[in-house]
Amino acid sequence: MLSELSTVAPMVISDFENGKTDITVGNLLLIADVLGVTLGDLVKLK
């Protein structure tokens, strides 16, 4: 699972930076999980 996340998240992040990916809860959680951020931290960032 973790190896899956580490391969998918960079692609999601780069696609997002290039404006190709809509921000979904799943994408946010995936990115947050890889970065070691909690959902509470994400809410604070908004």
Order of alpha helices (4+ residues) and beta strands (2+ residues): alpha-alpha-alpha
